[in-house]
């Protein structure tokens, strides 16, 4: 694709003629000049006042109003699918967005695409159809004429309420991707990446694509034998980024100059093998990815030989209390990793969700985390003693001594001697609404956990990408329990569908989606959390005040 050339338009300042002040009595040349300057400022302020926003109503000054977002941008990591893997990229936006018909596009992270994304988003000619309801740039009876850079889209989303899916680049060096939605597609826009791989053993790796940022936490990485953990860095912005990897183990912060000052150019992706950054093997790591300049999209992918592979779920920001949702009902073992970068130790109570609320597992009542280090706890689950899907909650043993922590959990499923792993993490409530794409009929489970109080949510499954009718149901979630929602496949579904969870009443709810695909007796699965889609933002009430120029 030919790199587009952007030319800045030439802007001419308006000519403001000062009034003739020569007739002003007693006016020196300097005084006349000052008066002329004031007059010119008066002309400028006059223009500003004509365009000033209406003043807020009495008593409304300083208050905030809520409005929907108009543009959403997400980043997906390189799929790391190997030579024989395949990756599906799925886009979805729930119904209910207001405003003009928008555009939803996903494309590879390349310098040309990143540059094109700075202009109004439009697909390349022939790459995808014109989104429904969008005005055409073509004159009547003529071909479409692009008005600016063109984004070479891999997947196009045409309307809300129906997902669309497409493949990633079909090679083992596929780049990261980024997705952008505008207009009525921006509120709640979500993208999901799912990879089926045969490298070593059958494995399913899934990740919920997320906005670029400057700080990301992952707990549960490793450089132990047979572990191949990669940190992926994707720069989908037009400015360069510089990134540091801060790794914490059971002996504290791991120093390595190779982990600092990583330069990521615009429109590029990088993969960093963690085993090259630690001296010897470190079984349990917490990784804090910090962008000291610019922004990046970040992922951590783990492969444990033939024991399983998946993306580590990013942890919520450090907090005194952490809840990890989404533990499947049939896992056999779980490995908890907790870390803190605080100068204080953390003493935490450990609880599991059960049928009657939170309970303390025998001999696993507490965990002690030393300052700046990691600590671990192992769980063995007997099938006959399980009460279904569950969650783990960590809270301060002494509320007066609350130390912020992050936490991750590896869970393993086993079948006929073969295992598959997934990595969960401390999460955040779904808030008003949250969605997840790429759910599949007969292979999807939705797990809901209420942390503090009884709650009620609405679960809606969209139509499939190629057909089907949406279904919706209300679900009650008692405090301290995890509920597995049944009957969520859309009627007559054809193709992947999306799930949306809305909080109706009660306390906060955490949600996780489990996708399972059996392959050669391997119980391949992956789990992703549903997080608040932040479809709206708060905007403060403002009033025009030209006098601020003189203050």
C-alpha positions in Angstrom: 0.0 0.0 0.0 1.4 3.4 -1.0 2.1 5.5 2.0 -0.3 8.4 2.1 1.1 12.0 2.2 -0.6 14.4 4.5 -0.4 18.1 3.7 -1.3 20.6 6.4 -3.7 23.2 5.1 -2.5 26.8 4.9 -4.3 29.0 7.5 -4.5 32.7 7.1 -5.0 34.9 10.1 -7.9 37.3 9.8 -6.9 40.9 9.2 -8.2 43.1 12.0 -8.1 46.9 11.2 -7.6 49.1 14.2 -9.8 52.2 14.4 -8.3 55.7 13.8 -7.6 57.2 17.2 -5.7 60.3 16.0 -8.5 62.6 17.1 -8.4 61.5 20.7 -7.5 64.6 22.8 -4.4 64.3 25.0 -3.5 61.0 23.5 0.2 60.5 23.1 1.5 58.1 20.4 2.0 55.4 23.1 -1.4 55.9 24.5 -3.0 55.8 21.1 -1.2 52.5 20.4 -2.5 51.0 23.7 -6.0 52.1 22.9 -5.7 50.6 19.4 -4.5 47.3 21.0 -7.5 47.3 23.3 -9.8 47.9 20.4 -8.3 45.0 18.5 -8.8 42.8 21.5 -12.4 44.0 21.6 -12.9 42.8 18.1 -11.4 39.4 18.9 -13.5 39.1 22.0 -16.6 40.1 20.1 -16.1 37.2 17.8 -15.5 34.8 20.7 -18.7 36.0 22.4 -20.8 35.3 19.3 -19.5 31.7 19.4 -19.5 31.2 23.2 -21.5 28.3 24.7 -24.7 29.1 26.5 -24.3 29.7 30.2 -25.5 26.9 32.4 -28.8 27.3 34.2 -28.8 28.9 37.7 -27.4 26.3 40.1 -26.0 24.1 37.4 -22.5 25.6 37.2 -19.8 23.0 37.9 -22.1 20.0 37.5 -21.4 17.2 35.1 -23.5 15.8 32.4 -23.2 12.3 30.9 -22.7 11.7 27.2 -21.9 8.7 25.1 -18.4 8.2 23.7 -18.0 9.0 20.0 -14.9 6.9 19.2 -13.4 3.7 20.7 -10.0 2.3 19.9 -8.8 -1.2 21.0 -5.5 -3.1 20.5 -5.1 -6.9 20.0 -1.6 -8.5 20.4 0.1 -10.6 17.8 -1.7 -14.0 17.9 1.4 -16.2 18.5 -0.5 -18.9 16.6 2.6 -20.9 15.4 3.0 -22.4 12.0 -0.2 -24.5 12.1 -2.5 -22.4 14.3 -5.5 -20.2 13.3 -6.9 -17.1 14.8 -10.4 -15.5 14.7 -10.9 -11.8 15.3 -14.4 -10.8 16.3 -16.0 -7.4 16.6 -19.3 -6.4 18.3 -21.1 -3.3 19.4 -24.4 -3.6 21.4 -27.5 -1.9 20.3 -28.6 1.4 21.9 -25.9 3.8 20.7 -27.2 7.1 19.6 -26.1 9.5 16.9 -25.2 8.9 13.2 -24.4 5.5 11.7 -20.8 4.7 12.6 -17.9 2.7 11.3 -16.2 -0.3 12.9 -12.9 -1.5 11.4 -10.1 -3.8 12.4 -6.7 -3.8 10.7 -3.1 -4.9 11.1 -0.8 -2.6 13.0 1.4 -1.2 10.3 2.9 2.3 9.9 0.6 3.0 7.0 -2.5 1.8 8.9 -1.6 3.7 12.0 -1.2 6.9 10.0 -4.5 6.4 8.2 -6.3 5.9 11.5 -5.5 9.5 12.5 -8.0 10.6 9.8 -11.7 9.8 9.6 -11.8 6.0 9.4 -12.6 4.5 6.0 -12.0 1.0 4.6 -9.8 0.4 1.6 -11.7 0.1 -1.6 -12.7 -3.5 -2.2 -11.5 -4.6 1.2 -14.9 -4.4 2.8 -18.3 -3.0 2.0 -19.4 0.5 2.8 -21.0 0.4 6.3 -24.7 0.7 6.3 -26.0 4.2 6.5 -22.7 5.9 5.8 -22.7 8.6 3.2 -20.7 8.0 0.0 -17.8 10.1 -1.1 -18.5 9.4 -4.7 -20.2 11.9 -7.0 -23.4 10.8 -8.5 -22.7 8.0 -11.0 -18.9 8.1 -10.3 -16.5 5.9 -8.4 -15.8 6.5 -4.7 -13.0 9.0 -4.2 -11.2 8.7 -0.9 -10.8 11.9 1.0 -7.6 11.2 2.9 -5.6 8.1 4.0 -7.2 4.7 3.7 -7.1 2.1 6.4 -6.6 -1.4 5.0 -9.2 -3.1 7.1 -9.2 -6.9 7.8 -12.7 -7.0 9.4 -15.6 -4.4 9.1 -18.5 -4.0 11.5 -21.5 -2.6 9.7 -24.2 -2.3 12.4 -24.8 -2.8 16.1 -26.3 -5.9 17.6 -24.7 -8.4 15.2 -21.0 -9.5 15.5 -18.6 -10.0 12.6 -15.6 -12.2 12.5 -12.5 -12.7 10.3 -9.1 -14.4 10.3 -5.8 -12.9 11.4 -2.9 -13.0 9.0 -2.2 -16.7 8.2 1.4 -17.0 9.3 3.4 -17.5 12.4 4.7 -13.9 12.4 1.3 -12.2 12.2 1.4 -8.6 13.5 -0.8 -7.1 16.2 -4.1 -5.6 15.2 -6.2 -2.6 16.2 -9.9 -1.8 16.0 -11.7 1.5 15.8 -15.4 2.3 16.1 -17.1 5.6 15.6 -20.7 7.0 15.9 -23.4 4.7 17.2 -20.9 1.8 17.1 -18.5 3.3 19.6 -20.5 2.8 22.8 -19.7 -0.7 24.1 -17.5 -1.6 21.2 -15.5 -4.8 21.9 -13.1 -7.0 20.1 -12.0 -10.6 20.9 -9.1 -12.7 19.6 -9.2 -16.5 19.8 -6.4 -18.8 18.6 -6.5 -22.6 18.2 -3.0 -23.9 18.2 -1.4 -27.4 17.7 2.1 -26.3 18.7 3.2 -28.9 21.2 -0.4 -29.9 22.0 -3.9 -28.6 21.2 -4.5 -25.4 23.1 -7.0 -22.5 23.0 -5.7 -19.0 23.7 -8.2 -16.1 24.0 -7.9 -12.4 24.9 -10.2 -9.5 25.1 -8.6 -6.6 23.1 -8.1 -3.5 25.2 -7.3 0.2 24.8 -3.7 1.3 24.7 -2.3 2.5 28.0 0.7 3.2 30.2 0.4 0.7 33.0 -0.5 -3.0 32.9 -0.1 -5.7 35.6 0.1 -9.5 35.1 0.5 -12.1 37.9 1.4 -15.7 37.2 4.1 -15.4 34.5 7.1 -17.7 34.8 10.6 -18.6 33.4 10.6 -22.1 34.9 11.5 -25.2 32.8 9.2 -25.7 29.8 7.6 -22.3 30.2 7.8 -19.9 27.3 6.3 -16.6 28.3 6.3 -13.7 25.9 5.4 -10.1 26.6 3.9 -8.5 23.5 4.1 -4.7 22.9 2.0 -3.1 20.2 2.2 0.6 19.3 -1.0 1.5 17.4 -0.4 5.3 17.9 1.4 7.8 15.7 4.0 8.6 18.4 6.9 6.4 19.5 6.8 4.7 22.9 9.4 3.7 25.5 8.6 0.8 27.8 10.0 -0.7 31.0 9.3 -4.2 32.2 9.4 -4.5 36.0 9.5 -8.1 37.2 8.8 -9.2 40.7 9.7 -12.7 42.1 9.8 -14.4 45.5 13.1 -12.6 46.2 11.9 -9.1 45.1 12.4 -6.9 42.0 14.5 -8.5 39.3 17.0 -5.9 37.9 18.0 -6.2 34.2 19.0 -3.4 31.9 17.6 -5.3 28.9 14.1 -4.9 30.4 14.2 -1.1 30.5 14.0 1.5 27.8 12.4 -0.7 25.1 11.6 1.4 22.1 8.5 0.6 20.2 8.1 2.6 16.9 4.6 3.7 15.7 2.8 0.9 13.8 5.0 -1.9 15.1 4.8 -4.9 17.4 7.4 -6.5 19.6 7.7 -9.9 21.4 10.0 -10.2 24.5 10.8 -13.6 25.8 10.9 -13.3 29.6 13.4 -16.2 30.2 16.0 -13.9 28.6 15.5 -11.3 31.3 15.9 -13.3 34.5 19.0 -14.9 35.9 18.0 -18.5 36.1 14.5 -19.9 36.5 11.9 -18.0 38.4 8.7 -20.0 38.9 6.3 -17.2 39.8 6.5 -13.7 38.4 4.4 -10.6 38.5 5.1 -8.3 35.5 4.4 -4.6 35.6 4.6 -3.0 32.1 5.1 0.7 32.3 5.2 3.1 29.3 7.5 6.0 30.3 6.5 7.8 27.1 3.8 7.1 24.6 1.2 4.4 24.9 1.1 0.7 24.0 -1.2 -2.3 23.9 0.2 -5.2 26.1 -0.3 -8.9 26.4 1.5 -11.8 28.1 1.2 -15.2 26.5 2.3 -18.4 28.4 3.0 -21.9 27.1 3.9 -24.7 29.5 5.2 -27.4 27.3 2.4 -29.9 26.6 0.5 -28.8 29.7 -1.4 -25.9 28.1 -1.2 -22.4 26.8 -3.2 -19.1 27.0 -2.9 -15.4 27.4 -2.6 -14.2 31.0 -5.6 -12.1 32.0 -4.5 -8.6 32.9 -5.0 -7.9 36.6 -7.0 -4.9 37.9 -4.8 -2.2 39.4 -3.3 -2.9 42.8 -5.9 -2.8 45.5 -6.3 -3.9 49.2 -9.1 -6.4 48.2 -9.0 -8.6 45.1 -11.6 -10.9 43.6 -10.7 -13.5 40.9 -13.8 -14.7 39.1 -14.3 -17.5 36.5 -12.9 -20.7 38.1 -14.6 -23.5 36.1 -16.5 -26.2 37.9 -14.3 -29.0 36.6 -10.7 -27.7 37.2 -8.5 -30.1 39.1 -5.8 -27.8 40.4 -5.3 -24.0 40.8 -2.1 -22.0 41.5 -2.5 -18.6 43.1 0.2 -15.9 42.7 -0.1 -12.7 44.7 2.3 -9.7 44.4 2.8 -6.3 45.8 5.2 -3.5 44.9 4.4 -1.7 48.2 7.1 -1.1 50.8 4.8 -2.9 53.3 4.0 -6.6 53.6 0.4 -7.8 52.9 -1.5 -10.3 55.1 -4.6 -11.5 53.3 -7.6 -13.7 54.2 -8.5 -16.3 51.5 -12.1 -17.2 50.6 -13.9 -19.1 47.9 -17.4 -18.5 46.7 -19.8 -21.3 47.5 -23.5 -22.2 47.4 -24.1 -20.4 50.7 -21.7 -17.5 50.3 -18.0 -16.9 50.9 -16.2 -19.6 52.9 -12.6 -20.2 54.0 -10.9 -23.3 52.5 -9.3 -25.7 55.0 -5.6 -25.1 55.6 -5.7 -22.2 53.1 -7.0 -19.5 55.4 -4.4 -16.8 54.8 -1.5 -15.8 52.6 1.5 -13.6 53.5 3.1 -11.4 50.8 6.4 -9.8 51.6 7.0 -6.2 50.4 8.0 -6.0 46.8 7.7 -9.8 46.3 5.4 -12.6 45.2 3.8 -15.4 47.2 1.9 -18.5 46.1 -0.8 -20.8 47.3 -1.9 -24.2 45.7 -5.4 -25.7 45.6 -6.4 -29.3 44.8 -10.0 -29.8 43.8 -11.7 -33.2 44.2 -14.6 -33.6 41.8 -16.8 -35.1 44.4 -16.4 -32.1 46.7 -16.9 -29.3 44.2 -20.0 -27.1 44.4 -19.7 -25.8 40.9 -17.9 -22.8 39.5 -16.4 -20.4 42.0 -14.2 -17.4 42.6 -11.4 -16.4 45.0 -11.5 -13.3 47.2 -8.5 -11.8 49.0 -9.1 -9.3 51.8 -6.9 -7.7 54.4 -6.5 -9.7 57.6 -6.4 -6.4 59.4 -8.5 -3.7 57.7 -6.3 -1.1 59.5 -3.3 -2.5 57.6 -4.4 -2.7 54.0 -1.7 -3.1 51.4 -2.4 -3.0 47.7 -1.8 -6.2 45.8 -2.4 -7.8 42.4 -3.3 -11.5 41.9 -3.4 -14.1 39.2 -4.6 -17.7 39.2 -3.6 -20.6 36.9 -6.4 -23.2 36.6 -5.9 -26.7 35.0 -8.4 -29.1 33.5 -7.5 -32.7 32.9 -8.9 -35.5 30.7 -7.4 -38.9 30.2 -4.0 -37.7 31.4 -4.0 -34.6 29.2 -4.2 -31.2 30.6 -5.0 -27.6 29.5 -4.4 -24.4 31.4 -5.9 -20.9 31.6 -4.8 -17.9 33.6 -7.3 -15.8 35.5 -6.7 -12.5 37.3 -8.1 -10.0 39.8 -11.0 -8.3 38.2 -13.4 -5.4 38.3 -17.3 -5.4 38.3 -19.2 -5.2 35.0 -20.6 -1.9 36.1 -23.5 -0.6 34.1 -22.8 -2.9 31.1 -20.1 -5.2 29.6 -19.9 -7.3 26.5 -17.7 -10.1 25.2 -17.6 -11.4 21.6 -16.8 -14.8 19.9 -19.1 -17.0 21.9 -20.0 -20.3 20.3 -23.1 -22.5 20.6 -22.7 -25.4 23.0 -19.2 -24.3 24.0 -19.8 -21.2 26.1 -20.4 -20.8 29.8 -21.0 -17.5 31.7 -19.9 -17.3 35.3 -21.3 -14.5 37.5 -20.0 -13.7 41.1 -21.6 -11.2 43.5 -19.0 -9.9 45.9 -20.8 -8.0 48.7 -24.6 -8.1 48.3 -27.3 -9.9 46.4 -27.6 -8.6 42.8 -29.7 -8.9 39.7 -28.4 -8.7 36.1 -29.7 -9.0 32.6 -27.9 -11.3 30.3 -28.4 -10.8 26.5 -27.0 -13.0 23.8 -26.9 -11.4 20.4 -27.8 -12.9 17.0 -25.0 -15.0 15.5 -22.7 -13.5 12.8 -24.6 -15.5 10.2 -28.1 -15.8 11.7 -30.2 -16.4 14.8 -32.4 -14.6 17.2 -31.2 -12.8 20.3 -32.3 -14.0 23.7 -32.4 -12.2 27.1 -32.9 -13.2 30.7 -32.7 -11.8 34.1 -30.4 -13.6 36.6 -30.3 -13.3 40.4 -26.8 -13.7 42.0 -26.8 -14.2 45.8 -24.0 -12.5 47.7 -20.8 -14.6 47.9 -21.9 -17.1 45.2 -20.9 -17.9 41.6 -23.8 -18.6 39.3 -23.3 -20.5 36.0 -25.9 -19.1 33.5 -27.6 -21.8 31.4 -29.5 -21.5 28.2 -27.7 -18.4 26.8 -27.2 -19.6 23.2 -29.4 -17.6 20.8 -32.2 -19.4 19.0 -31.1 -20.8 15.7 -27.7 -19.3 16.1 -25.3 -19.5 13.2 -21.7 -18.3 13.7 -20.2 -16.6 16.8 -22.4 -14.4 19.0 -21.8 -11.8 21.7 -22.9 -11.8 25.3 -23.9 -8.5 27.1 -24.3 -8.3 30.9 -26.2 -5.3 32.5 -26.4 -4.6 36.2 -30.1 -4.1 37.2 -29.9 -3.8 41.0 -28.0 -4.8 44.1 -24.2 -5.0 44.7 -21.3 -5.3 42.3 -21.0 -8.4 40.0 -18.0 -9.8 38.3 -18.4 -11.9 35.1 -16.2 -14.3 33.1 -16.8 -16.1 29.9 -15.4 -19.7 29.5 -15.0 -21.0 25.9 -14.3 -24.7 25.6 -13.4 -26.7 22.5 -12.5 -30.4 22.8 -9.6 -31.5 20.6 -8.0 -35.0 20.7 -9.3 -35.6 24.3 -7.6 -32.3 25.4 -10.1 -30.2 27.3 -9.0 -27.0 25.5 -10.5 -23.9 27.0 -10.0 -20.2 27.6 -11.6 -17.7 30.0 -12.0 -13.9 29.7 -13.6 -11.4 32.0 -16.3 -9.0 31.0 -15.4 -5.5 32.1 -17.4 -2.2 32.2 -17.5 -1.0 28.6 -17.4 2.7 29.7 -19.9 3.6 26.9 -20.4 7.0 28.5 -18.2 9.8 29.9 -18.9 12.7 32.2 -18.5 16.2 30.8 -18.4 19.3 33.0 -20.8 22.2 32.5 -18.8 25.1 31.0 -19.5 28.8 30.3 -17.7 31.2 28.0 -15.6 33.8 29.7 -13.4 35.9 27.4 -12.0 37.6 30.4 -9.7 34.6 31.2 -7.3 36.0 28.5 -6.7 39.0 30.8 -6.3 37.1 34.0 
